[in-house]
Amino acid sequence: MTRRYLVVYESGPTNLSGFAPDVPGCASTGSSLEEMRKNLREALEFHLEGLLLDGQPIPAATTHMVEVPDQGFAEWLDVTLPVREAVSA
């Protein structure tokens, strides 16, 4: 099962950084947009699995609008939920 999170990317001098407002404490970087998407998806999936293992709820995807920084943009990113969350959802 997947969940679609709104993610925000920002360009830096040598790379991109990204985060999902609905998943506090999880961010990633990449040297290209493709790498950034891959790294952020992996970071989010790992973070969500860790939350579940700690007995914490998986954050709902509720953000639909964000303020985008200069030199940045936002998009939807599909993330695979941990198996136990997908079964109980």
PyMOL Python script that loads the backbone (N, CA, C, O; Angstrom):
from pymol import cmd

cmd.read_pdbstr("""\
ATOM      1  N   MET A   1       0.846  -1.174   0.000  1.00  0.00           N
ATOM      2  CA  MET A   1       0.000   0.000   0.000  1.00  0.00           C
ATOM      3  C   MET A   1       0.896   1.243   0.000  1.00  0.00           C
ATOM      4  O   MET A   1       1.938   1.278   0.653  1.00  0.00           O
ATOM      5  N   THR A   2       0.473   2.231  -0.728  1.00  0.00           N
ATOM      6  CA  THR A   2       1.252   3.468  -0.777  1.00  0.00           C
ATOM      7  C   THR A   2       0.423   4.627  -0.224  1.00  0.00           C
ATOM      8  O   THR A   2      -0.802   4.562  -0.129  1.00  0.00           O
ATOM      9  N   ARG A   3       1.135   5.674   0.132  1.00  0.00           N
ATOM     10  CA  ARG A   3       0.513   6.922   0.548  1.00  0.00           C
ATOM     11  C   ARG A   3       1.230   8.039  -0.180  1.00  0.00           C
ATOM     12  O   ARG A   3       2.449   7.995  -0.346  1.00  0.00           O
ATOM     13  N   ARG A   4       0.489   9.030  -0.610  1.00  0.00           N
ATOM     14  CA  ARG A   4       1.049  10.163  -1.353  1.00  0.00           C
ATOM     15  C   ARG A   4       1.230  11.340  -0.396  1.00  0.00           C
ATOM     16  O   ARG A   4       0.265  11.863   0.161  1.00  0.00           O
ATOM     17  N   TYR A   5       2.497  11.746  -0.219  1.00  0.00           N
ATOM     18  CA  TYR A   5       2.825  12.894   0.622  1.00  0.00           C
ATOM     19  C   TYR A   5       3.240  14.069  -0.256  1.00  0.00           C
ATOM     20  O   TYR A   5       3.909  13.892  -1.274  1.00  0.00           O
ATOM     21  N   LEU A   6       2.838  15.261   0.146  1.00  0.00           N
ATOM     22  CA  LEU A   6       3.329  16.471  -0.490  1.00  0.00           C
ATOM     23  C   LEU A   6       4.744  16.703   0.029  1.00  0.00           C
ATOM     24  O   LEU A   6       4.965  16.725   1.240  1.00  0.00           O
ATOM     25  N   VAL A   7       5.700  16.876  -0.874  1.00  0.00           N
ATOM     26  CA  VAL A   7       7.095  17.104  -0.483  1.00  0.00           C
ATOM     27  C   VAL A   7       7.566  18.436  -1.050  1.00  0.00           C
ATOM     28  O   VAL A   7       7.081  18.901  -2.082  1.00  0.00           O
ATOM     29  N   VAL A   8       8.515  19.032  -0.358  1.00  0.00           N
ATOM     30  CA  VAL A   8       9.073  20.323  -0.755  1.00  0.00           C
ATOM     31  C   VAL A   8      10.558  20.134  -1.007  1.00  0.00           C
ATOM     32  O   VAL A   8      11.270  19.552  -0.188  1.00  0.00           O
ATOM     33  N   TYR A   9      11.016  20.629  -2.145  1.00  0.00           N
ATOM     34  CA  TYR A   9      12.433  20.580  -2.500  1.00  0.00           C
ATOM     35  C   TYR A   9      12.982  21.999  -2.540  1.00  0.00           C
ATOM     36  O   TYR A   9      12.279  22.950  -2.881  1.00  0.00           O
ATOM     37  N   GLU A  10      14.243  22.114  -2.187  1.00  0.00           N
ATOM     38  CA  GLU A  10      14.915  23.407  -2.268  1.00  0.00           C
ATOM     39  C   GLU A  10      16.291  23.202  -2.883  1.00  0.00           C
ATOM     40  O   GLU A  10      17.014  22.278  -2.512  1.00  0.00           O
ATOM     41  N   SER A  11      16.645  24.063  -3.817  1.00  0.00           N
ATOM     42  CA  SER A  11      17.955  23.985  -4.461  1.00  0.00           C
ATOM     43  C   SER A  11      18.986  24.735  -3.645  1.00  0.00           C
ATOM     44  O   SER A  11      18.763  25.869  -3.220  1.00  0.00           O
ATOM     45  N   GLY A  12      20.126  24.080  -3.432  1.00  0.00           N
ATOM     46  CA  GLY A  12      21.260  24.721  -2.791  1.00  0.00           C
ATOM     47  C   GLY A  12      22.365  24.914  -3.806  1.00  0.00           C
ATOM     48  O   GLY A  12      22.187  24.606  -4.985  1.00  0.00           O
ATOM     49  N   PRO A  13      23.500  25.416  -3.366  1.00  0.00           N
ATOM     50  CA  PRO A  13      24.597  25.663  -4.305  1.00  0.00           C
ATOM     51  C   PRO A  13      25.114  24.397  -4.990  1.00  0.00           C
ATOM     52  O   PRO A  13      25.554  24.447  -6.139  1.00  0.00           O
ATOM     53  N   THR A  14      25.062  23.255  -4.281  1.00  0.00           N
ATOM     54  CA  THR A  14      25.626  22.032  -4.858  1.00  0.00           C
ATOM     55  C   THR A  14      24.677  20.845  -4.844  1.00  0.00           C
ATOM     56  O   THR A  14      25.022  19.781  -5.359  1.00  0.00           O
ATOM     57  N   ASN A  15      23.481  21.000  -4.263  1.00  0.00           N
ATOM     58  CA  ASN A  15      22.566  19.860  -4.195  1.00  0.00           C
ATOM     59  C   ASN A  15      21.136  20.339  -3.973  1.00  0.00           C
ATOM     60  O   ASN A  15      20.863  21.538  -3.925  1.00  0.00           O
ATOM     61  N   LEU A  16      20.239  19.378  -3.839  1.00  0.00           N
ATOM     62  CA  LEU A  16      18.846  19.629  -3.488  1.00  0.00           C
ATOM     63  C   LEU A  16      18.594  19.040  -2.107  1.00  0.00           C
ATOM     64  O   LEU A  16      19.217  18.047  -1.731  1.00  0.00           O
ATOM     65  N   SER A  17      17.692  19.642  -1.358  1.00  0.00           N
ATOM     66  CA  SER A  17      17.241  19.055  -0.106  1.00  0.00           C
ATOM     67  C   SER A  17      15.729  18.949  -0.178  1.00  0.00           C
ATOM     68  O   SER A  17      15.086  19.675  -0.936  1.00  0.00           O
ATOM     69  N   GLY A  18      15.164  18.051   0.603  1.00  0.00           N
ATOM     70  CA  GLY A  18      13.732  17.867   0.554  1.00  0.00           C
ATOM     71  C   GLY A  18      13.181  17.341   1.856  1.00  0.00           C
ATOM     72  O   GLY A  18      13.892  16.728   2.652  1.00  0.00           O
ATOM     73  N   PHE A  19      11.881  17.596   2.063  1.00  0.00           N
ATOM     74  CA  PHE A  19      11.189  17.116   3.251  1.00  0.00           C
ATOM     75  C   PHE A  19       9.701  17.036   2.957  1.00  0.00           C
ATOM     76  O   PHE A  19       9.212  17.629   1.996  1.00  0.00           O
ATOM     77  N   ALA A  20       8.985  16.294   3.800  1.00  0.00           N
ATOM     78  CA  ALA A  20       7.529  16.201   3.730  1.00  0.00           C
ATOM     79  C   ALA A  20       6.976  16.871   4.985  1.00  0.00           C
ATOM     80  O   ALA A  20       7.248  16.399   6.089  1.00  0.00           O
ATOM     81  N   PRO A  21       6.213  17.949   4.857  1.00  0.00           N
ATOM     82  CA  PRO A  21       5.685  18.643   6.032  1.00  0.00           C
ATOM     83  C   PRO A  21       4.894  17.748   6.987  1.00  0.00           C
ATOM     84  O   PRO A  21       4.854  18.017   8.187  1.00  0.00           O
ATOM     85  N   ASP A  22       4.272  16.702   6.477  1.00  0.00           N
ATOM     86  CA  ASP A  22       3.480  15.816   7.324  1.00  0.00           C
ATOM     87  C   ASP A  22       4.316  14.803   8.104  1.00  0.00           C
ATOM     88  O   ASP A  22       3.789  14.096   8.962  1.00  0.00           O
ATOM     89  N   VAL A  23       5.612  14.730   7.813  1.00  0.00           N
ATOM     90  CA  VAL A  23       6.485  13.757   8.487  1.00  0.00           C
ATOM     91  C   VAL A  23       7.649  14.520   9.125  1.00  0.00           C
ATOM     92  O   VAL A  23       8.752  14.541   8.578  1.00  0.00           O
ATOM     93  N   PRO A  24       7.407  15.145  10.275  1.00  0.00           N
ATOM     94  CA  PRO A  24       8.457  15.935  10.927  1.00  0.00           C
ATOM     95  C   PRO A  24       9.688  15.084  11.252  1.00  0.00           C
ATOM     96  O   PRO A  24       9.580  13.915  11.623  1.00  0.00           O
ATOM     97  N   GLY A  25      10.840  15.696  11.103  1.00  0.00           N
ATOM     98  CA  GLY A  25      12.089  15.038  11.461  1.00  0.00           C
ATOM     99  C   GLY A  25      12.698  14.195  10.370  1.00  0.00           C
ATOM    100  O   GLY A  25      13.717  13.541  10.597  1.00  0.00           O
ATOM    101  N   CYS A  26      12.110  14.189   9.203  1.00  0.00           N
ATOM    102  CA  CYS A  26      12.637  13.385   8.107  1.00  0.00           C
ATOM    103  C   CYS A  26      12.951  14.289   6.927  1.00  0.00           C
ATOM    104  O   CYS A  26      12.079  15.004   6.434  1.00  0.00           O
ATOM    105  N   ALA A  27      14.197  14.256   6.477  1.00  0.00           N
ATOM    106  CA  ALA A  27      14.644  15.055   5.339  1.00  0.00           C
ATOM    107  C   ALA A  27      15.736  14.286   4.611  1.00  0.00           C
ATOM    108  O   ALA A  27      16.267  13.302   5.125  1.00  0.00           O
ATOM    109  N   SER A  28      16.060  14.739   3.423  1.00  0.00           N
ATOM    110  CA  SER A  28      17.116  14.090   2.649  1.00  0.00           C
ATOM    111  C   SER A  28      17.709  15.083   1.664  1.00  0.00           C
ATOM    112  O   SER A  28      17.196  16.187   1.482  1.00  0.00           O
ATOM    113  N   THR A  29      18.800  14.668   1.032  1.00  0.00           N
ATOM    114  CA  THR A  29      19.460  15.489   0.022  1.00  0.00           C
ATOM    115  C   THR A  29      19.789  14.623  -1.185  1.00  0.00           C
ATOM    116  O   THR A  29      19.742  13.395  -1.120  1.00  0.00           O
ATOM    117  N   GLY A  30      20.121  15.283  -2.282  1.00  0.00           N
ATOM    118  CA  GLY A  30      20.540  14.586  -3.487  1.00  0.00           C
ATOM    119  C   GLY A  30      21.209  15.558  -4.436  1.00  0.00           C
ATOM    120  O   GLY A  30      20.972  16.764  -4.373  1.00  0.00           O
ATOM    121  N   SER A  31      22.047  15.030  -5.315  1.00  0.00           N
ATOM    122  CA  SER A  31      22.779  15.894  -6.246  1.00  0.00           C
ATOM    123  C   SER A  31      21.997  16.174  -7.525  1.00  0.00           C
ATOM    124  O   SER A  31      22.369  17.061  -8.293  1.00  0.00           O
ATOM    125  N   SER A  32      20.916  15.430  -7.764  1.00  0.00           N
ATOM    126  CA  SER A  32      20.049  15.660  -8.924  1.00  0.00           C
ATOM    127  C   SER A  32      18.615  15.438  -8.476  1.00  0.00           C
ATOM    128  O   SER A  32      18.377  14.900  -7.395  1.00  0.00           O
ATOM    129  N   LEU A  33      17.671  15.843  -9.289  1.00  0.00           N
ATOM    130  CA  LEU A  33      16.269  15.652  -8.943  1.00  0.00           C
ATOM    131  C   LEU A  33      15.927  14.165  -8.827  1.00  0.00           C
ATOM    132  O   LEU A  33      15.212  13.768  -7.907  1.00  0.00           O
ATOM    133  N   GLU A  34      16.419  13.358  -9.729  1.00  0.00           N
ATOM    134  CA  GLU A  34      16.153  11.921  -9.676  1.00  0.00           C
ATOM    135  C   GLU A  34      16.702  11.318  -8.389  1.00  0.00           C
ATOM    136  O   GLU A  34      16.027  10.538  -7.717  1.00  0.00           O
ATOM    137  N   GLU A  35      17.943  11.691  -8.053  1.00  0.00           N
ATOM    138  CA  GLU A  35      18.551  11.173  -6.824  1.00  0.00           C
ATOM    139  C   GLU A  35      17.802  11.692  -5.598  1.00  0.00           C
ATOM    140  O   GLU A  35      17.618  10.960  -4.626  1.00  0.00           O
ATOM    141  N   MET A  36      17.373  12.942  -5.641  1.00  0.00           N
ATOM    142  CA  MET A  36      16.633  13.520  -4.518  1.00  0.00           C
ATOM    143  C   MET A  36      15.335  12.768  -4.286  1.00  0.00           C
ATOM    144  O   MET A  36      15.015  12.430  -3.146  1.00  0.00           O
ATOM    145  N   ARG A  37      14.587  12.501  -5.336  1.00  0.00           N
ATOM    146  CA  ARG A  37      13.335  11.755  -5.200  1.00  0.00           C
ATOM    147  C   ARG A  37      13.580  10.368  -4.607  1.00  0.00           C
ATOM    148  O   ARG A  37      12.874   9.938  -3.695  1.00  0.00           O
ATOM    149  N   LYS A  38      14.577   9.683  -5.129  1.00  0.00           N
ATOM    150  CA  LYS A  38      14.909   8.339  -4.642  1.00  0.00           C
ATOM    151  C   LYS A  38      15.315   8.388  -3.171  1.00  0.00           C
ATOM    152  O   LYS A  38      14.823   7.599  -2.364  1.00  0.00           O
ATOM    153  N   ASN A  39      16.212   9.314  -2.819  1.00  0.00           N
ATOM    154  CA  ASN A  39      16.690   9.405  -1.448  1.00  0.00           C
ATOM    155  C   ASN A  39      15.580   9.791  -0.472  1.00  0.00           C
ATOM    156  O   ASN A  39      15.502   9.248   0.629  1.00  0.00           O
ATOM    157  N   LEU A  40      14.722  10.730  -0.877  1.00  0.00           N
ATOM    158  CA  LEU A  40      13.654  11.151   0.019  1.00  0.00           C
ATOM    159  C   LEU A  40      12.624  10.043   0.191  1.00  0.00           C
ATOM    160  O   LEU A  40      12.131   9.832   1.299  1.00  0.00           O
ATOM    161  N   ARG A  41      12.291   9.336  -0.878  1.00  0.00           N
ATOM    162  CA  ARG A  41      11.357   8.208  -0.757  1.00  0.00           C
ATOM    163  C   ARG A  41      11.927   7.164   0.210  1.00  0.00           C
ATOM    164  O   ARG A  41      11.212   6.681   1.089  1.00  0.00           O
ATOM    165  N   GLU A  42      13.200   6.816   0.054  1.00  0.00           N
ATOM    166  CA  GLU A  42      13.832   5.837   0.948  1.00  0.00           C
ATOM    167  C   GLU A  42      13.858   6.346   2.388  1.00  0.00           C
ATOM    168  O   GLU A  42      13.589   5.586   3.319  1.00  0.00           O
ATOM    169  N   ALA A  43      14.179   7.623   2.577  1.00  0.00           N
ATOM    170  CA  ALA A  43      14.224   8.203   3.925  1.00  0.00           C
ATOM    171  C   ALA A  43      12.843   8.166   4.574  1.00  0.00           C
ATOM    172  O   ALA A  43      12.716   7.818   5.748  1.00  0.00           O
ATOM    173  N   LEU A  44      11.820   8.521   3.819  1.00  0.00           N
ATOM    174  CA  LEU A  44      10.464   8.507   4.364  1.00  0.00           C
ATOM    175  C   LEU A  44      10.029   7.089   4.719  1.00  0.00           C
ATOM    176  O   LEU A  44       9.455   6.869   5.786  1.00  0.00           O
ATOM    177  N   GLU A  45      10.292   6.138   3.851  1.00  0.00           N
ATOM    178  CA  GLU A  45       9.908   4.752   4.125  1.00  0.00           C
ATOM    179  C   GLU A  45      10.632   4.222   5.357  1.00  0.00           C
ATOM    180  O   GLU A  45      10.026   3.533   6.178  1.00  0.00           O
ATOM    181  N   PHE A  46      11.902   4.528   5.497  1.00  0.00           N
ATOM    182  CA  PHE A  46      12.682   4.103   6.663  1.00  0.00           C
ATOM    183  C   PHE A  46      12.145   4.772   7.930  1.00  0.00           C
ATOM    184  O   PHE A  46      11.989   4.120   8.962  1.00  0.00           O
ATOM    185  N   HIS A  47      11.866   6.067   7.848  1.00  0.00           N
ATOM    186  CA  HIS A  47      11.349   6.824   8.989  1.00  0.00           C
ATOM    187  C   HIS A  47       9.987   6.283   9.429  1.00  0.00           C
ATOM    188  O   HIS A  47       9.751   6.110  10.625  1.00  0.00           O
ATOM    189  N   LEU A  48       9.098   6.016   8.488  1.00  0.00           N
ATOM    190  CA  LEU A  48       7.776   5.495   8.822  1.00  0.00           C
ATOM    191  C   LEU A  48       7.871   4.118   9.460  1.00  0.00           C
ATOM    192  O   LEU A  48       7.130   3.813  10.395  1.00  0.00           O
ATOM    193  N   GLU A  49       8.776   3.287   8.964  1.00  0.00           N
ATOM    194  CA  GLU A  49       8.982   1.967   9.565  1.00  0.00           C
ATOM    195  C   GLU A  49       9.477   2.107  10.999  1.00  0.00           C
ATOM    196  O   GLU A  49       9.031   1.378  11.885  1.00  0.00           O
ATOM    197  N   GLY A  50      10.400   3.046  11.231  1.00  0.00           N
ATOM    198  CA  GLY A  50      10.901   3.284  12.583  1.00  0.00           C
ATOM    199  C   GLY A  50       9.807   3.770  13.524  1.00  0.00           C
ATOM    200  O   GLY A  50       9.748   3.345  14.678  1.00  0.00           O
ATOM    201  N   LEU A  51       8.947   4.652  13.045  1.00  0.00           N
ATOM    202  CA  LEU A  51       7.824   5.105  13.871  1.00  0.00           C
ATOM    203  C   LEU A  51       6.945   3.934  14.274  1.00  0.00           C
ATOM    204  O   LEU A  51       6.565   3.801  15.437  1.00  0.00           O
ATOM    205  N   LEU A  52       6.626   3.087  13.308  1.00  0.00           N
ATOM    206  CA  LEU A  52       5.776   1.938  13.570  1.00  0.00           C
ATOM    207  C   LEU A  52       6.428   1.001  14.581  1.00  0.00           C
ATOM    208  O   LEU A  52       5.761   0.517  15.495  1.00  0.00           O
ATOM    209  N   LEU A  53       7.718   0.742  14.427  1.00  0.00           N
ATOM    210  CA  LEU A  53       8.430  -0.137  15.353  1.00  0.00           C
ATOM    211  C   LEU A  53       8.477   0.440  16.761  1.00  0.00           C
ATOM    212  O   LEU A  53       8.526  -0.308  17.738  1.00  0.00           O
ATOM    213  N   ASP A  54       8.461   1.767  16.871  1.00  0.00           N
ATOM    214  CA  ASP A  54       8.448   2.430  18.175  1.00  0.00           C
ATOM    215  C   ASP A  54       7.042   2.577  18.739  1.00  0.00           C
ATOM    216  O   ASP A  54       6.860   3.166  19.806  1.00  0.00           O
ATOM    217  N   GLY A  55       6.054   2.052  18.038  1.00  0.00           N
ATOM    218  CA  GLY A  55       4.682   2.144  18.508  1.00  0.00           C
ATOM    219  C   GLY A  55       4.024   3.489  18.245  1.00  0.00           C
ATOM    220  O   GLY A  55       2.981   3.796  18.822  1.00  0.00           O
ATOM    221  N   GLN A  56       4.629   4.292  17.375  1.00  0.00           N
ATOM    222  CA  GLN A  56       4.088   5.607  17.037  1.00  0.00           C
ATOM    223  C   GLN A  56       3.185   5.491  15.812  1.00  0.00           C
ATOM    224  O   GLN A  56       3.383   4.611  14.974  1.00  0.00           O
ATOM    225  N   PRO A  57       2.203   6.371  15.707  1.00  0.00           N
ATOM    226  CA  PRO A  57       1.337   6.328  14.528  1.00  0.00           C
ATOM    227  C   PRO A  57       2.053   6.844  13.281  1.00  0.00           C
ATOM    228  O   PRO A  57       2.946   7.687  13.364  1.00  0.00           O
ATOM    229  N   ILE A  58       1.651   6.329  12.144  1.00  0.00           N
ATOM    230  CA  ILE A  58       2.153   6.805  10.861  1.00  0.00           C
ATOM    231  C   ILE A  58       1.405   8.100  10.543  1.00  0.00           C
ATOM    232  O   ILE A  58       0.174   8.103  10.539  1.00  0.00           O
ATOM    233  N   PRO A  59       2.115   9.201  10.277  1.00  0.00           N
ATOM    234  CA  PRO A  59       1.432  10.463  10.000  1.00  0.00           C
ATOM    235  C   PRO A  59       0.541  10.384   8.760  1.00  0.00           C
ATOM    236  O   PRO A  59       0.918   9.831   7.727  1.00  0.00           O
ATOM    237  N   ALA A  60      -0.638  10.951   8.900  1.00  0.00           N
ATOM    238  CA  ALA A  60      -1.548  11.045   7.753  1.00  0.00           C
ATOM    239  C   ALA A  60      -1.004  12.083   6.776  1.00  0.00           C
ATOM    240  O   ALA A  60      -0.276  12.999   7.160  1.00  0.00           O
ATOM    241  N   ALA A  61      -1.362  11.924   5.537  1.00  0.00           N
ATOM    242  CA  ALA A  61      -0.975  12.890   4.504  1.00  0.00           C
ATOM    243  C   ALA A  61      -2.089  13.928   4.408  1.00  0.00           C
ATOM    244  O   ALA A  61      -3.039  13.761   3.642  1.00  0.00           O
ATOM    245  N   THR A  62      -1.967  14.995   5.186  1.00  0.00           N
ATOM    246  CA  THR A  62      -3.033  15.993   5.250  1.00  0.00           C
ATOM    247  C   THR A  62      -2.667  17.321   4.595  1.00  0.00           C
ATOM    248  O   THR A  62      -3.554  18.117   4.287  1.00  0.00           O
ATOM    249  N   THR A  63      -1.386  17.572   4.378  1.00  0.00           N
ATOM    250  CA  THR A  63      -0.963  18.836   3.786  1.00  0.00           C
ATOM    251  C   THR A  63      -1.298  18.847   2.296  1.00  0.00           C
ATOM    252  O   THR A  63      -0.968  17.912   1.567  1.00  0.00           O
ATOM    253  N   HIS A  64      -1.958  19.920   1.855  1.00  0.00           N
ATOM    254  CA  HIS A  64      -2.308  20.063   0.444  1.00  0.00           C
ATOM    255  C   HIS A  64      -1.783  21.358  -0.151  1.00  0.00           C
ATOM    256  O   HIS A  64      -1.866  21.580  -1.359  1.00  0.00           O
ATOM    257  N   MET A  65      -1.238  22.213   0.714  1.00  0.00           N
ATOM    258  CA  MET A  65      -0.716  23.491   0.240  1.00  0.00           C
ATOM    259  C   MET A  65       0.464  23.870   1.143  1.00  0.00           C
ATOM    260  O   MET A  65       0.397  23.727   2.364  1.00  0.00           O
ATOM    261  N   VAL A  66       1.539  24.354   0.523  1.00  0.00           N
ATOM    262  CA  VAL A  66       2.714  24.779   1.276  1.00  0.00           C
ATOM    263  C   VAL A  66       3.274  26.054   0.669  1.00  0.00           C
ATOM    264  O   VAL A  66       3.036  26.368  -0.497  1.00  0.00           O
ATOM    265  N   GLU A  67       4.018  26.772   1.482  1.00  0.00           N
ATOM    266  CA  GLU A  67       4.768  27.903   0.953  1.00  0.00           C
ATOM    267  C   GLU A  67       6.094  27.361   0.445  1.00  0.00           C
ATOM    268  O   GLU A  67       6.851  26.745   1.195  1.00  0.00           O
ATOM    269  N   VAL A  68       6.364  27.587  -0.802  1.00  0.00           N
ATOM    270  CA  VAL A  68       7.565  27.039  -1.441  1.00  0.00           C
ATOM    271  C   VAL A  68       8.677  28.084  -1.381  1.00  0.00           C
ATOM    272  O   VAL A  68       8.461  29.242  -1.739  1.00  0.00           O
ATOM    273  N   PRO A  69       9.868  27.680  -0.928  1.00  0.00           N
ATOM    274  CA  PRO A  69      10.979  28.631  -0.857  1.00  0.00           C
ATOM    275  C   PRO A  69      11.447  29.060  -2.251  1.00  0.00           C
ATOM    276  O   PRO A  69      11.214  28.365  -3.240  1.00  0.00           O
ATOM    277  N   ASP A  70      12.111  30.218  -2.310  1.00  0.00           N
ATOM    278  CA  ASP A  70      12.757  30.620  -3.559  1.00  0.00           C
ATOM    279  C   ASP A  70      13.696  29.499  -3.985  1.00  0.00           C
ATOM    280  O   ASP A  70      14.317  28.850  -3.144  1.00  0.00           O
ATOM    281  N   GLN A  71      13.796  29.277  -5.272  1.00  0.00           N
ATOM    282  CA  GLN A  71      14.636  28.210  -5.830  1.00  0.00           C
ATOM    283  C   GLN A  71      14.169  26.829  -5.388  1.00  0.00           C
ATOM    284  O   GLN A  71      14.972  25.900  -5.296  1.00  0.00           O
ATOM    285  N   GLY A  72      12.885  26.692  -5.117  1.00  0.00           N
ATOM    286  CA  GLY A  72      12.355  25.402  -4.711  1.00  0.00           C
ATOM    287  C   GLY A  72      11.059  25.095  -5.423  1.00  0.00           C
ATOM    288  O   GLY A  72      10.556  25.913  -6.194  1.00  0.00           O
ATOM    289  N   PHE A  73      10.513  23.910  -5.165  1.00  0.00           N
ATOM    290  CA  PHE A  73       9.220  23.528  -5.706  1.00  0.00           C
ATOM    291  C   PHE A  73       8.656  22.395  -4.864  1.00  0.00           C
ATOM    292  O   PHE A  73       9.359  21.807  -4.041  1.00  0.00           O
ATOM    293  N   ALA A  74       7.393  22.097  -5.077  1.00  0.00           N
ATOM    294  CA  ALA A  74       6.726  21.022  -4.343  1.00  0.00           C
ATOM    295  C   ALA A  74       6.097  20.056  -5.343  1.00  0.00           C
ATOM    296  O   ALA A  74       5.760  20.433  -6.465  1.00  0.00           O
ATOM    297  N   GLU A  75       5.946  18.805  -4.912  1.00  0.00           N
ATOM    298  CA  GLU A  75       5.276  17.794  -5.733  1.00  0.00           C
ATOM    299  C   GLU A  75       4.773  16.693  -4.811  1.00  0.00           C
ATOM    300  O   GLU A  75       5.112  16.644  -3.629  1.00  0.00           O
ATOM    301  N   TRP A  76       3.967  15.821  -5.372  1.00  0.00           N
ATOM    302  CA  TRP A  76       3.485  14.658  -4.638  1.00  0.00           C
ATOM    303  C   TRP A  76       4.470  13.505  -4.829  1.00  0.00           C
ATOM    304  O   TRP A  76       4.975  13.281  -5.930  1.00  0.00           O
ATOM    305  N   LEU A  77       4.736  12.777  -3.740  1.00  0.00           N
ATOM    306  CA  LEU A  77       5.656  11.641  -3.785  1.00  0.00           C
ATOM    307  C   LEU A  77       4.956  10.431  -3.177  1.00  0.00           C
ATOM    308  O   LEU A  77       4.523  10.478  -2.026  1.00  0.00           O
ATOM    309  N   ASP A  78       4.844   9.352  -3.942  1.00  0.00           N
ATOM    310  CA  ASP A  78       4.240   8.110  -3.444  1.00  0.00           C
ATOM    311  C   ASP A  78       5.269   7.345  -2.627  1.00  0.00           C
ATOM    312  O   ASP A  78       6.401   7.128  -3.059  1.00  0.00           O
ATOM    313  N   VAL A  79       4.844   6.941  -1.429  1.00  0.00           N
ATOM    314  CA  VAL A  79       5.719   6.237  -0.491  1.00  0.00           C
ATOM    315  C   VAL A  79       5.049   4.930  -0.100  1.00  0.00           C
ATOM    316  O   VAL A  79       3.857   4.906   0.207  1.00  0.00           O
ATOM    317  N   THR A  80       5.810   3.849  -0.111  1.00  0.00           N
ATOM    318  CA  THR A  80       5.285   2.553   0.320  1.00  0.00           C
ATOM    319  C   THR A  80       5.223   2.524   1.835  1.00  0.00           C
ATOM    320  O   THR A  80       6.219   2.785   2.510  1.00  0.00           O
ATOM    321  N   LEU A  81       4.043   2.203   2.372  1.00  0.00           N
ATOM    322  CA  LEU A  81       3.879   2.136   3.820  1.00  0.00           C
ATOM    323  C   LEU A  81       4.424   0.825   4.344  1.00  0.00           C
ATOM    324  O   LEU A  81       4.451  -0.169   3.618  1.00  0.00           O
ATOM    325  N   PRO A  82       4.869   0.805   5.620  1.00  0.00           N
ATOM    326  CA  PRO A  82       5.309  -0.455   6.213  1.00  0.00           C
ATOM    327  C   PRO A  82       4.166  -1.466   6.149  1.00  0.00           C
ATOM    328  O   PRO A  82       2.997  -1.086   6.208  1.00  0.00           O
ATOM    329  N   VAL A  83       4.494  -2.731   6.031  1.00  0.00           N
ATOM    330  CA  VAL A  83       3.498  -3.778   5.818  1.00  0.00           C
ATOM    331  C   VAL A  83       2.455  -3.792   6.928  1.00  0.00           C
ATOM    332  O   VAL A  83       1.262  -3.878   6.639  1.00  0.00           O
ATOM    333  N   ARG A  84       2.868  -3.709   8.182  1.00  0.00           N
ATOM    334  CA  ARG A  84       1.884  -3.771   9.273  1.00  0.00           C
ATOM    335  C   ARG A  84       0.922  -2.588   9.204  1.00  0.00           C
ATOM    336  O   ARG A  84      -0.253  -2.750   9.534  1.00  0.00           O
ATOM    337  N   GLU A  85       1.374  -1.403   8.787  1.00  0.00           N
ATOM    338  CA  GLU A  85       0.487  -0.249   8.643  1.00  0.00           C
ATOM    339  C   GLU A  85      -0.467  -0.479   7.486  1.00  0.00           C
ATOM    340  O   GLU A  85      -1.646  -0.137   7.582  1.00  0.00           O
ATOM    341  N   ALA A  86       0.014  -1.046   6.410  1.00  0.00           N
ATOM    342  CA  ALA A  86      -0.837  -1.271   5.237  1.00  0.00           C
ATOM    343  C   ALA A  86      -1.946  -2.265   5.579  1.00  0.00           C
ATOM    344  O   ALA A  86      -3.071  -2.113   5.105  1.00  0.00           O
ATOM    345  N   VAL A  87      -1.650  -3.278   6.392  1.00  0.00           N
ATOM    346  CA  VAL A  87      -2.645  -4.283   6.764  1.00  0.00           C
ATOM    347  C   VAL A  87      -3.696  -3.685   7.694  1.00  0.00           C
ATOM    348  O   VAL A  87      -4.877  -4.010   7.572  1.00  0.00           O
ATOM    349  N   SER A  88      -3.290  -2.813   8.626  1.00  0.00           N
ATOM    350  CA  SER A  88      -4.230  -2.269   9.597  1.00  0.00           C
ATOM    351  C   SER A  88      -4.959  -1.032   9.101  1.00  0.00           C
ATOM    352  O   SER A  88      -5.886  -0.569   9.766  1.00  0.00           O
ATOM    353  N   ALA A  89      -4.571  -0.478   7.950  1.00  0.00           N
ATOM    354  CA  ALA A  89      -5.177   0.773   7.472  1.00  0.00           C
ATOM    355  C   ALA A  89      -6.554   0.568   6.896  1.00  0.00           C
ATOM    356  O   ALA A  89      -7.187   1.527   6.454  1.00  0.00           O
TER     357      ALA A  89
END
""", "prot")
cmd.dss("prot")
cmd.show_as("cartoon", "prot")
cmd.util.cbc("prot")
cmd.orient("prot")
